[in-house]
Amino acid sequence: MIREIDTYQLIHLMEEQSICLIDIRDNYKFSEGSISSAKNIPSNFLLTNPDDYLKKEETYYIFCNYGTTSRRVCEILAKRGYDVVNIIGGYISYLEDSK
């Protein structure tokens, strides 16, 4: 089972502390817009070589467009020992909730 938060919780968390956000969408989607502090690491790169991007002692909040792909990526990374949190609803939900 993976940890998850919704976008309301994410917005509140971001107001209170600095977090490491990872947008796993492709570069094109990222260039169209993302959460301001997010780093873009497309899912295929992240899953192929996670040690190049992640440290096991840090927590990462991961999102995609709708939260489906990021949930799968989080499941895989969690099994590999990374501390990851899926953002339910992804970027689309964030856009709605941050209005």
C-alpha positions, 0 to 999 in steps of 0.5 A: 500500500502506498501513501497518498494525499489529495491536492487540497492536502498538497496545497496546505502542505506546500504553504507550510513547508518546502517539499520535493515535487516530481512531475512524471509527465513527458517534457511536452506536458511539463512545458505546457504547465506544472506546479511551480516548484515541481521538477520534471522527471518523466516516468520512464527515466525515473523507473529506469534509473531511480538512483540517479534522481532520488535519495532513499532518505528523502520524501518525494511527492509524485504526480502526473495528469490524473494520478493514475500513472503516478500511483503505479510509479509510486508502487514500484518505487516504494517496493524499491525502498523509496519514500514516495507519496502519490498525489491523488487527481494529479495536475488536473485536480491541482489546477481545479483546487488551486483556483 
